[in-house]
Amino acid sequence: RRLVAETEETAHLCILEAARVIYLDKIEPARSVRMITRIGASNPVHCTAVGKAMLSFLPEERAADVLRRIRFERFTPHTIATAEALRAEMEKTRRRGYAVDDEELEEGLRCIAVPVLDAQRLPVAAVSISGPSFRVTAQKLPLIANQLLQCVRGISTDMGYTSAGRGNRVAWPA
């Protein structure tokens, strides 16, 4: 709720199932122009920020299995259309700690997502902020990403995640 109040955009909580993401929960801002989704609905992993966030932090073997299941359907001219392009996007996601859907599922919609990690440092879900691209601009991405990373860091800690041990898998802010 704090994240939605800070960003004034829609927040989603999703899980990964095969090569799709399932929307478990959402909180909407009090704005008339916002992302409309249904709890229980699903979307392909390759063109959603939540899907790319979880996929990017899976162990290599499990990620490869998901990649084999993806049918690279194009929804907009910006949709990632090949496994190679998705792997490159996954690498960018790992480096910066968050994933972006830049009008890949729907034109005019931009989403940012961070994986929720458990005690084994594995993604069990992802949280996203979604809104129209005229408000969720490229210039605002770093600020929104930082707010999202701070929020999800707290959720992951509640799930038993610690940064001690094998090293931090997500580029959490200091």
N, CA, C and O of each residue as an XYZ file, in Angstrom:
696
protein
N       0.830     -1.196      0.000
C       0.000      0.000      0.000
C       0.874      1.260      0.000
O       0.562      2.238     -0.679
N       1.966      1.226      0.764
C       2.883      2.369      0.795
C       3.485      2.611     -0.579
O       3.613      3.757     -1.010
N       3.855      1.538     -1.269
C       4.452      1.649     -2.597
C       3.478      2.302     -3.576
O       3.880      3.161     -4.361
N       2.223      1.912     -3.541
C       1.203      2.511     -4.409
C       0.990      3.977     -4.034
O       0.828      4.822     -4.914
N       0.990      4.284     -2.743
C       0.840      5.674     -2.311
C       2.029      6.521     -2.778
O       1.847      7.668     -3.187
N       3.242      5.963     -2.721
C       4.443      6.698     -3.140
C       4.485      6.916     -4.654
O       4.838      8.002     -5.116
N       4.128      5.891     -5.423
C       4.262      5.961     -6.883
C       2.991      6.435     -7.581
O       3.045      6.945     -8.701
N       1.857      6.267     -6.921
C       0.543      6.566     -7.493
C       0.282      5.748     -8.757
O      -0.372      6.215     -9.689
N       0.804      4.517     -8.772
C       0.582      3.584     -9.874
C       0.144      2.239     -9.308
O       0.187      2.031     -8.095
N      -0.275      1.328    -10.175
C      -0.787      0.020     -9.774
C       0.353     -0.925     -9.391
O       1.366     -1.003    -10.086
N       0.174     -1.642     -8.279
C       1.141     -2.660     -7.846
C       0.514     -4.037     -8.028
O      -0.676     -4.232     -7.779
N       1.342     -4.992     -8.469
C       0.902     -6.381     -8.639
C       1.836     -7.320     -7.887
O       3.025     -7.046     -7.729
N       1.275     -8.427     -7.431
C       2.038     -9.545     -6.875
C       1.730    -10.737     -7.760
O       0.568    -11.105     -7.930
N       2.775    -11.347     -8.329
C       2.596    -12.442     -9.286
C       3.512    -13.606     -8.957
O       4.527    -13.447     -8.280
N       3.132    -14.783     -9.450
C       3.982    -15.965     -9.372
C       4.209    -16.497    -10.785
O       3.507    -16.136    -11.729
N       5.202    -17.357    -10.897
C       5.547    -17.987    -12.171
C       4.946    -19.383    -12.205
O       5.082    -20.151    -11.253
N       4.281    -19.705    -13.306
C       3.733    -21.046    -13.503
C       4.012    -21.446    -14.945
O       3.443    -20.875    -15.876
N       4.895    -22.436    -15.128
C       5.365    -22.858    -16.455
C       6.003    -21.645    -17.135
O       6.998    -21.122    -16.632
N       5.460    -21.187    -18.258
C       6.024    -20.030    -18.965
C       5.060    -18.844    -18.919
O       5.035    -18.009    -19.823
N       4.265    -18.791    -17.839
C       3.296    -17.707    -17.685
C       3.383    -17.148    -16.271
O       3.871    -17.810    -15.355
N       2.907    -15.931    -16.109
C       2.796    -15.336    -14.780
C       1.325    -15.279    -14.409
O       0.462    -15.030    -15.252
N       1.055    -15.516    -13.129
C      -0.316    -15.484    -12.604
C      -0.404    -14.315    -11.629
O       0.441    -14.173    -10.745
N      -1.425    -13.483    -11.793
C      -1.636    -12.324    -10.928
C      -2.380    -12.762     -9.668
O      -3.538    -13.177     -9.729
N      -1.690    -12.663     -8.511
C      -2.286    -13.081     -7.237
C      -2.986    -11.938     -6.511
O      -3.995    -12.145     -5.837
N      -2.445    -10.738     -6.653
C      -3.021     -9.600     -5.938
C      -2.646     -8.315     -6.664
O      -1.681     -8.277     -7.427
N      -3.411     -7.281     -6.420
C      -3.098     -5.959     -6.973
C      -3.675     -4.903     -6.055
O      -4.664     -5.116     -5.353
N      -3.020     -3.756     -6.088
C      -3.513     -2.578     -5.382
C      -3.463     -1.447     -6.397
O      -2.437     -1.210     -7.034
N      -4.585     -0.755     -6.536
C      -4.686      0.306     -7.530
C      -4.651      1.677     -6.870
O      -5.110      1.835     -5.739
N      -4.111      2.662     -7.565
C      -4.149      4.038     -7.042
C      -5.531      4.634     -7.270
O      -6.383      4.038     -7.929
N      -5.732      5.809     -6.719
C      -7.021      6.496     -6.885
C      -6.995      7.394     -8.116
O      -7.490      8.520     -8.074
N      -6.421      6.901     -9.209
C      -6.353      7.657    -10.461
C      -7.324      7.040    -11.451
O      -7.600      5.841    -11.403
N      -7.840      7.870    -12.347
C      -8.786      7.340    -13.327
C      -8.079      6.573    -14.440
O      -8.647      5.619    -14.972
N      -6.853      6.960    -14.812
C      -6.090      6.238    -15.827
C      -5.115      5.328    -15.108
O      -4.164      5.797    -14.483
N      -5.352      4.018    -15.196
C      -4.502      3.037    -14.514
C      -4.593      1.706    -15.229
O      -5.448      1.507    -16.092
N      -3.700      0.791    -14.861
C      -3.685     -0.535    -15.472
C      -4.835     -1.371    -14.904
O      -5.031     -1.429    -13.690
N      -5.573     -2.001    -15.778
C      -6.690     -2.849    -15.355
C      -6.289     -4.306    -15.567
O      -6.000     -4.724    -16.688
N      -6.275     -5.064    -14.489
C      -5.964     -6.493    -14.543
C      -6.939     -7.243    -13.656
O      -7.603     -6.661    -12.798
N      -7.012     -8.552    -13.881
C      -7.873     -9.404    -13.060
C      -7.007    -10.343    -12.236
O      -6.066    -10.944    -12.754
N      -7.325    -10.469    -10.952
C      -6.654    -11.452    -10.102
C      -6.956    -12.833    -10.691
O      -8.099    -13.129    -11.041
N      -5.932    -13.665    -10.796
C      -6.096    -14.999    -11.374
C      -5.798    -15.058    -12.860
O      -5.631    -16.145    -13.414
N      -5.729    -13.906    -13.514
C      -5.400    -13.876    -14.947
C      -3.920    -14.208    -15.124
O      -3.144    -14.167    -14.169
N      -3.544    -14.535    -16.355
C      -2.139    -14.846    -16.628
C      -1.686    -14.156    -17.904
O      -2.491    -13.781    -18.757
N      -0.374    -14.001    -18.006
C       0.262    -13.437    -19.192
C       1.569    -14.184    -19.439
O       2.098    -14.820    -18.527
N       2.094    -14.113    -20.656
C       3.351    -14.784    -20.961
C       4.529    -14.163    -20.199
O       4.553    -12.959    -19.943
N       5.487    -14.997    -19.848
C       6.645    -14.565    -19.072
C       7.557    -13.629    -19.858
O       8.159    -12.732    -19.268
N       7.678    -13.812    -21.168
C       8.689    -13.096    -21.953
C       8.410    -11.621    -22.182
O       9.310    -10.880    -22.576
N       7.182    -11.182    -21.945
C       6.846     -9.786    -22.242
C       6.255     -9.065    -21.042
O       5.588     -8.042    -21.196
N       6.495     -9.594    -19.845
C       6.038     -8.946    -18.622
C       7.240     -8.704    -17.715
O       8.159     -9.521    -17.660
N       7.229     -7.585    -17.010
C       8.323     -7.288    -16.087
C       8.373     -8.323    -14.966
O       9.457     -8.754    -14.572
N       7.211     -8.725    -14.447
C       7.204     -9.713    -13.366
C       7.781    -11.047    -13.842
O       8.525    -11.700    -13.110
N       7.443    -11.446    -15.056
C       7.972    -12.692    -15.603
C       9.469    -12.644    -15.783
O      10.181    -13.578    -15.412
N       9.948    -11.543    -16.358
C      11.393    -11.408    -16.580
C      12.150    -11.285    -15.259
O      13.279    -11.763    -15.152
N      11.544    -10.651    -14.252
C      12.199    -10.521    -12.945
C      12.414    -11.893    -12.314
O      13.505    -12.189    -11.827
N      11.374    -12.733    -12.321
C      11.514    -14.069    -11.723
C      12.443    -14.943    -12.552
O      13.323    -15.610    -12.007
N      12.251    -14.942    -13.862
C      13.055    -15.756    -14.762
C      14.544    -15.437    -14.633
O      15.376    -16.344    -14.660
N      14.877    -14.181    -14.496
C      16.270    -13.743    -14.447
C      17.023    -14.237    -13.222
O      18.249    -14.349    -13.254
N      16.306    -14.535    -12.142
C      16.971    -14.936    -10.902
C      16.757    -16.409    -10.562
O      17.092    -16.849     -9.462
N      16.198    -17.174    -11.509
C      16.103    -18.621    -11.335
C      17.474    -19.250    -11.555
O      18.314    -18.678    -12.250
N      17.708    -20.427    -10.967
C      18.937    -21.160    -11.302
C      18.952    -21.438    -12.814
O      17.898    -21.604    -13.427
N      20.128    -21.486    -13.399
C      20.297    -21.594    -14.852
C      19.485    -22.744    -15.465
O      18.845    -22.561    -16.500
N      19.506    -23.900    -14.847
C      18.794    -25.071    -15.404
C      17.282    -24.836    -15.437
O      16.616    -25.175    -16.415
N      16.753    -24.259    -14.370
C      15.308    -24.002    -14.320
C      14.918    -22.901    -15.311
O      13.869    -22.982    -15.950
N      15.762    -21.876    -15.436
C      15.495    -20.804    -16.401
C      15.504    -21.360    -17.823
O      14.658    -20.992    -18.638
N      16.453    -22.243    -18.122
C      16.538    -22.846    -19.458
C      15.277    -23.656    -19.754
O      14.800    -23.667    -20.889
N      14.741    -24.327    -18.750
C      13.515    -25.110    -18.928
C      12.339    -24.184    -19.264
O      11.534    -24.500    -20.140
N      12.239    -23.048    -18.573
C      11.171    -22.083    -18.863
C      11.354    -21.518    -20.273
O      10.385    -21.398    -21.022
N      12.581    -21.173    -20.634
C      12.849    -20.631    -21.971
C      12.405    -21.588    -23.070
O      11.895    -21.149    -24.101
N      12.589    -22.878    -22.867
C      12.169    -23.874    -23.865
C      10.653    -23.907    -24.037
O      10.165    -24.273    -25.106
N       9.913    -23.537    -23.019
C       8.446    -23.583    -23.057
C       7.808    -22.337    -23.671
O       6.622    -22.341    -24.004
N       8.589    -21.282    -23.818
C       8.019    -20.007    -24.278
C       7.687    -20.050    -25.765
O       8.498    -20.463    -26.594
N       6.482    -19.616    -26.073
C       6.068    -19.371    -27.452
C       6.189    -17.869    -27.644
O       5.364    -17.119    -27.122
N       7.174    -17.419    -28.366
C       7.494    -16.000    -28.456
C       6.484    -15.238    -29.315
O       6.791    -14.784    -30.417
N       5.279    -15.115    -28.780
C       4.221    -14.377    -29.454
C       4.482    -12.878    -29.327
O       4.868    -12.396    -28.262
N       4.267    -12.148    -30.418
C       4.428    -10.689    -30.419
C       3.090    -10.030    -30.117
O       2.069    -10.355    -30.723
N       3.114     -9.096    -29.165
C       1.915     -8.344    -28.809
C       1.998     -6.900    -29.286
O       0.979     -6.273    -29.578
N       3.232     -6.373    -29.363
C       3.480     -5.006    -29.850
C       4.781     -5.052    -30.645
O       5.461     -6.079    -30.645
N       5.140     -3.972    -31.317
C       6.444     -3.944    -32.011
C       7.633     -4.057    -31.052
O       8.751     -4.335    -31.485
N       7.397     -3.843    -29.744
C       8.471     -3.875    -28.746
C       8.633     -5.225    -28.062
O       9.564     -5.403    -27.277
N       7.752     -6.178    -28.339
C       7.798     -7.479    -27.675
C       9.084     -8.229    -28.012
O       9.491     -8.294    -29.172
N       9.713     -8.787    -26.995
C      10.892     -9.633    -27.207
C      10.441    -10.863    -27.990
O       9.475    -11.527    -27.615
N      11.148    -11.161    -29.081
C      10.662    -12.200    -30.001
C      11.566    -13.417    -30.115
O      11.221    -14.356    -30.831
N      12.723    -13.439    -29.430
C      13.621    -14.593    -29.524
C      14.197    -14.922    -28.157
O      14.246    -14.075    -27.266
N      14.630    -16.159    -28.009
C      15.276    -16.598    -26.766
C      16.563    -15.823    -26.531
O      16.886    -15.493    -25.389
N      17.300    -15.528    -27.594
C      18.561    -14.790    -27.462
C      18.304    -13.386    -26.921
O      19.015    -12.929    -26.026
N      17.304    -12.705    -27.450
C      16.973    -11.360    -26.972
C      16.505    -11.408    -25.517
O      16.822    -10.512    -24.734
N      15.756    -12.446    -25.154
C      15.297    -12.582    -23.776
C      16.472    -12.850    -22.844
O      16.522    -12.297    -21.745
N      17.416    -13.687    -23.261
C      18.613    -13.930    -22.429
C      19.386    -12.632    -22.199
O      19.852    -12.386    -21.086
N      19.528    -11.809    -23.220
C      20.214    -10.523    -23.072
C      19.465     -9.624    -22.078
O      20.088     -8.947    -21.260
N      18.140     -9.619    -22.152
C      17.328     -8.827    -21.223
C      17.453     -9.372    -19.797
O      17.477     -8.601    -18.838
N      17.531    -10.695    -19.660
C      17.712    -11.307    -18.340
C      19.038    -10.865    -17.720
O      19.102    -10.602    -16.519
N      20.077    -10.783    -18.516
C      21.384    -10.342    -18.016
C      21.305     -8.892    -17.536
O      21.840     -8.568    -16.475
N      20.645     -8.015    -18.297
C      20.461     -6.626    -17.875
C      19.668     -6.566    -16.573
O      19.971     -5.766    -15.688
N      18.659     -7.411    -16.466
C      17.824     -7.451    -15.264
C      18.651     -7.864    -14.052
O      18.533     -7.252    -12.990
N      19.474     -8.878    -14.193
C      20.326     -9.319    -13.078
C      21.282     -8.201    -12.652
O      21.482     -7.983    -11.457
N      21.867     -7.498    -13.608
C      22.822     -6.424    -13.286
C      22.171     -5.279    -12.518
O      22.739     -4.780    -11.546
N      20.980     -4.861    -12.948
C      20.369     -3.690    -12.309
C      19.445     -4.066    -11.143
O      19.107     -3.210    -10.326
N      19.035     -5.340    -11.060
C      18.202     -5.787     -9.946
C      16.712     -5.696    -10.183
O      15.935     -6.065     -9.303
N      16.285     -5.221    -11.332
C      14.862     -5.109    -11.645
C      14.645     -5.317    -13.143
O      15.550     -5.116    -13.954
N      13.423     -5.723    -13.487
C      13.041     -5.953    -14.885
C      12.103     -4.846    -15.344
O      11.424     -4.209    -14.538
N      12.080     -4.630    -16.657
C      11.216     -3.611    -17.251
C      10.431     -4.226    -18.407
O      10.981     -4.959    -19.228
N       9.152     -3.917    -18.455
C       8.312     -4.191    -19.622
C       8.054     -2.823    -20.233
O       7.254     -2.040    -19.722
N       8.743     -2.546    -21.332
C       8.667     -1.242    -21.973
C       7.726     -1.320    -23.169
O       8.157     -1.353    -24.322
N       6.430     -1.350    -22.866
C       5.386     -1.444    -23.884
C       5.505     -2.736    -24.692
O       5.260     -2.738    -25.898
N       5.876     -3.827    -24.038
C       6.047     -5.115    -24.709
C       4.762     -5.934    -24.753
O       4.522     -6.663    -25.715
N       3.940     -5.818    -23.723
C       2.670     -6.544    -23.690
C       1.542     -5.695    -24.264
O       0.652     -6.189    -24.956
N       1.609     -4.398    -23.955
C       0.573     -3.482    -24.424
C       1.192     -2.115    -24.674
O       1.907     -1.588    -23.821
N       0.918     -1.541    -25.840
C       1.444     -0.209    -26.137
C       0.858      0.799    -25.159
O      -0.328      0.760    -24.831
N       1.724      1.705    -24.701
C       1.289      2.730    -23.765
C       1.386      2.308    -22.315
O       1.026      3.084    -21.430
N       1.866      1.086    -22.039
C       1.965      0.575    -20.673
C       3.411      0.214    -20.363
O       4.055     -0.505    -21.126
N       3.916      0.714    -19.243
C       5.288      0.405    -18.818
C       5.219     -0.158    -17.403
O       4.497      0.361    -16.552
N       5.981     -1.233    -17.160
C       6.005     -1.894    -15.854
C       7.445     -2.117    -15.406
O       8.342     -2.306    -16.227
N       7.650     -2.092    -14.103
C       8.936     -2.369    -13.482
C       8.668     -3.426    -12.423
O       7.678     -3.329    -11.697
N       9.542     -4.449    -12.316
C       9.308     -5.516    -11.339
C      10.605     -5.976    -10.699
O      11.685     -5.883    -11.282
N      10.458     -6.478     -9.470
C      11.570     -7.011     -8.684
C      11.135     -8.372     -8.141
O       9.997     -8.522     -7.696
N      12.030     -9.367     -8.172
C      11.664    -10.673     -7.632
C      11.660    -10.677     -6.102
O      12.481    -10.015     -5.465
N      10.730    -11.428     -5.529
C      10.706    -11.699     -4.093
C      11.516    -12.978     -3.908
O      11.196    -14.010     -4.497
N      12.569    -12.908     -3.086
C      13.448    -14.052     -2.885
C      13.189    -14.691     -1.530
O      12.898    -14.006     -0.549
N      13.298    -16.026     -1.490
C      13.094    -16.752     -0.240
C      14.426    -16.991      0.469
O      15.447    -16.426      0.078
N      14.420    -17.822      1.506
C      15.625    -18.094      2.293
C      16.727    -18.757      1.468
O      17.903    -18.645      1.813
N      16.364    -19.444      0.386
C      17.354    -20.078     -0.496
C      17.797    -19.131     -1.616
O      18.524    -19.531     -2.526
N      17.354    -17.878     -1.538
C      17.670    -16.842     -2.529
C      17.066    -17.151     -3.898
O      17.622    -16.785     -4.933
N      15.920    -17.831     -3.885
C      15.221    -18.174     -5.124
C      13.967    -17.315     -5.253
O      13.320    -17.007     -4.252
N      13.620    -16.928     -6.483
C      12.413    -16.121     -6.665
C      11.152    -16.954     -6.461
O      10.962    -17.987     -7.103
N      10.302    -16.491     -5.566
C       9.030    -17.171     -5.307
C       7.857    -16.367     -5.843
O       6.746    -16.881     -5.969
N       8.111    -15.103     -6.157
C       7.074    -14.207     -6.662
C       7.791    -12.963     -7.197
O       9.019    -12.878     -7.165
N       7.018    -12.017     -7.680
C       7.558    -10.717     -8.075
C       6.506     -9.658     -7.794
O       5.304     -9.916     -7.841
N       6.991     -8.468     -7.502
C       6.122     -7.312     -7.285
C       6.435     -6.314     -8.392
O       7.597     -6.096     -8.735
N       5.391     -5.712     -8.945
C       5.606     -4.731    -10.014
C       4.839     -3.448     -9.740
O       3.880     -3.409     -8.969
N       5.304     -2.409    -10.403
C       4.580     -1.141    -10.498
C       4.295     -0.957    -11.983
O       5.200     -1.051    -12.811
N       3.043     -0.696    -12.314
C       2.618     -0.560    -13.706
C       1.805      0.708    -13.880
O       1.026      1.100    -13.011
N       2.009      1.340    -15.031
C       1.225      2.531    -15.320
C       1.408      2.956    -16.762
O       2.211      2.383    -17.498
N       0.660      3.958    -17.152
C       0.781      4.444    -18.527
C       2.184      5.031    -18.753
O       2.753      5.676    -17.871
N       2.718      4.795    -19.939
C       4.089      5.226    -20.232
C       4.255      6.749    -20.211
O       5.379      7.237    -20.093
N       3.172      7.501    -20.321
C       3.318      8.959    -20.224
C       3.572      9.396    -18.786
O       4.049     10.509    -18.562
N       3.257      8.527    -17.784
C       3.569      8.827    -16.379
C       4.772      8.032    -15.898
O       5.630      8.569    -15.198
N       4.844      6.752    -16.269
C       5.985      5.916    -15.898
C       7.003      6.091    -17.022
O       7.150      5.234    -17.894
N       7.693      7.214    -16.976
C       8.625      7.589    -18.042
C       9.995      6.958    -17.818
O      10.306      6.491    -16.722
N      10.803      6.952    -18.864
C      12.176      6.444    -18.752
C      12.944      7.220    -17.684
O      13.785      6.646    -16.993
N      12.668      8.506    -17.542
C      13.342      9.329    -16.542
C      12.948      8.933    -15.120
O      13.756      9.052    -14.198
N      11.713      8.463    -14.936
C      11.235      8.077    -13.602
C      11.619      6.646    -13.224
O      11.526      6.276    -12.054
N      12.050      5.836    -14.198
C      12.351      4.428    -13.908
C      13.299      4.249    -12.726
O      12.994      3.442    -11.848
N      14.437      4.957    -12.649
C      15.352      4.732    -11.517
C      14.708      5.022    -10.154
O      14.923      4.270     -9.203
N      13.931      6.090    -10.050
C      13.269      6.416     -8.779
C      12.252      5.337     -8.410
O      12.239      4.853     -7.278
N      11.407      4.965     -9.361
C      10.399      3.931     -9.092
C      11.078      2.609     -8.763
O      10.653      1.903     -7.849
N      12.131      2.270     -9.503
C      12.857      1.023     -9.245
C      13.428      1.016     -7.839
O      13.379     -0.014     -7.166
N      13.966      2.131     -7.380
C      14.522      2.201     -6.027
C      13.434      2.002     -4.976
O      13.644      1.290     -3.995
N      12.266      2.631     -5.176
C      11.145      2.457     -4.248
C      10.698      0.991     -4.228
O      10.418      0.432     -3.168
N      10.636      0.394     -5.390
C      10.233     -1.008     -5.523
C      11.253     -1.935     -4.870
O      10.878     -2.860     -4.148
N      12.539     -1.695     -5.117
C      13.597     -2.521     -4.514
C      13.548     -2.451     -2.994
O      13.708     -3.471     -2.323
N      13.333     -1.275     -2.450
C      13.257     -1.145     -0.990
C      12.063     -1.903     -0.428
O      12.176     -2.563      0.605
N      10.926     -1.812     -1.096
C       9.721     -2.520     -0.665
C       9.935     -4.030     -0.698
O       9.641     -4.731      0.270
N      10.450     -4.518     -1.820
C      10.601     -5.968     -1.999
C      11.718     -6.523     -1.120
O      11.668     -7.686     -0.720
N      12.714     -5.713     -0.819
C      13.759     -6.152      0.113
C      13.123     -6.531      1.453
O      13.482     -7.546      2.049
N      12.178     -5.713      1.920
C      11.486     -6.009      3.171
C      10.663     -7.279      3.091
O      10.668     -8.078      4.027
N       9.958     -7.479      1.989
C       9.156     -8.702      1.812
C      10.078     -9.920      1.779
O       9.794    -10.930      2.423
N      11.172     -9.830      1.038
C      12.118    -10.951      0.940
C      12.727    -11.273      2.295
O      12.905    -12.444      2.631
N      13.044    -10.260      3.068
C      13.580    -10.484      4.412
C      12.551    -11.225      5.261
O      12.901    -12.138      6.009
N      11.287    -10.833      5.145
C      10.220    -11.540      5.860
C      10.109    -12.995      5.412
O       9.675    -13.851      6.182
N      10.502    -13.279      4.161
C      10.457    -14.649      3.617
C      11.703    -15.457      4.014
O      11.821    -16.626      3.646
N      12.627    -14.847      4.758
C      13.822    -15.544      5.208
C      15.070    -15.233      4.414
O      16.133    -15.788      4.693
N      14.962    -14.352      3.423
C      16.121    -13.993      2.610
C      17.116    -13.198      3.442
O      16.735    -12.312      4.206
N      18.408    -13.527      3.285
C      19.482    -12.714      3.851
C      20.536    -12.540      2.772
O      20.676    -13.389      1.892
N      21.266    -11.457      2.837
C      22.319    -11.225      1.843
C      23.625    -11.868      2.262
O      24.587    -11.853      1.493
N      23.690    -12.436      3.468
C      24.917    -13.099      3.928
C      25.071    -14.453      3.235
O      24.096    -15.012      2.731
N      26.260    -14.960      3.212
C      26.485    -16.303      2.653
C      27.006    -16.254      1.248
O      28.035    -15.632      0.985
N      26.298    -16.915      0.321
C      26.788    -17.106     -1.052
C      26.835    -15.830     -1.878
O      27.285    -15.853     -3.024
N      26.394    -14.758     -1.334
C      26.404    -13.518     -2.131
C      24.992    -13.122     -2.503
O      24.091    -13.956     -2.589
N      24.828    -11.877     -2.712
C      23.526    -11.304     -3.018
C      23.193    -11.507     -4.489
O      23.979    -11.127     -5.357
N      22.034    -12.101     -4.784
C      21.633    -12.361     -6.164
C      20.907    -11.192     -6.792
O      20.768    -11.135     -8.014
N      20.442    -10.260     -5.984
C      19.723     -9.099     -6.502
C      20.477     -7.841     -6.093
O      20.975     -7.744     -4.971
N      20.558     -6.894     -6.993
C      21.277     -5.644     -6.735
C      20.427     -4.732     -5.860
O      19.948     -3.696     -6.323
N      20.236     -5.112     -4.589
C      19.449     -4.300     -3.661
C      20.152     -2.975     -3.437
O      21.380     -2.908     -3.492
N      19.395     -1.928     -3.186
C      20.024     -0.641     -2.865
C      20.669     -0.695     -1.482
O      20.282     -1.506     -0.640
N      21.641      0.160     -1.256
C      22.338      0.207      0.034
C      21.419      0.731      1.110
O      21.824      0.844      2.267
